[in-house]
Amino acid sequence: MAQQVNGARGRRERTARPLRGVVVAITGGSRGIGAATAHTLATAGATVAVADLDLPTGQWLSQHPTVRGWQVDVTDGEAFTAFLDQVESTCGPLDVLINNAGIMPLGPLGEEPGSVTARQVELNLHAVIHGSQQAVRRMRPRGRGHIVNVASQAGKVGFAGAATYCATKHGVVGLSEALRAELRGTGVAVSCVMPTVVRTELATGLGGSPLVRPVTAQQVADAIVGAVRRPRFAVYVPRWLGAVNRLLELVPRALADVLMRVSGADRVLAGADPAARAGYEARAVPERGHDALASPDALANQQAAGAQPS
């Protein structure tokens, strides 16, 4: 990847990075933000490897011979590592890792089953930590690369009804900030993507607010690809969210609480419709029948059988 960020000065490069031939791995890439990002990157000429419990499908995939899919549970560290090993053996050295996989079950913390709590921590945070570790170990010796962690506005502001989700996304923001500091001057860039509510299955049944205006998966994908072209750390979608966060940090807590209540932002997640979300949440926290799909042996079998769609 040409024209890396000057880590010593922390400046964003002025010239857009060409994407043709760049090797990108995306977790949670079969739908929503991940699928839109994979499609956009492939259209720009990148070689894209998608990891998901569900193999990506759809007409757009057949249009891009440079997109391949692996069936992986990224909460299994060995399977995640094996996936990245296979990406590098079949596509070339990893240039960009996009840690996108995540789930958002909703409900009061006191009523949340332990299995739901554990699944969010495993997928939303621990898998991001593991993926980032693996990316650093591959990219730093080469002096180039880019780690993109998809967090959320919920990683900056706590929302009632989503305590564990907010905790995991706060963790992703903190991880990304610390990793950026560790990698300064190495040629490896770090970006943290923080969108508002995104119109995907994850947002089914949510309430509305003037301060929480949904965006599309494509808008988030465009922001991610823009950051890959011209690396920067904080990527807000929409951009004005950055100003909102700075304002909330400056005003007294009591005033920030009033702004959240008056705007209805405090009820966007807490007021979600459980019946409308039932299908999504059943899929988001499935029975642990996916473990066999997560083993390195299963990945090797997929490759030997030609299971990566192209």
Secondary structure, 3 states (H helix, E strand, C coil): CCCCCECCCCECCCCCCCCCCCEEEEECCCCHHHHHHHHHHHHCCCEEEEEECCCCCCHHHHCCCCEEEEECCCCCHHHHHHHHHHHHHHCCCCCEEEECCCCCCCCCHHHCCHHHHHHHHHHHHHHHHHHHHHHHHHHHHHCCEEEEEECCHHHCCCCCCCHHHHHHHHHHHHHHHHHHHHHCCCCEEEEEEEECCECCHHHCCCCCECCECCECHHHHHHHHHHHHHCCCCEEEECCCHHHHHHHHHHCCHHHHHHHHHHHCHHHCCCCCCHHHHHHHHHHHCCCCCCHHHHCHHHHHHHHHCCCCCC
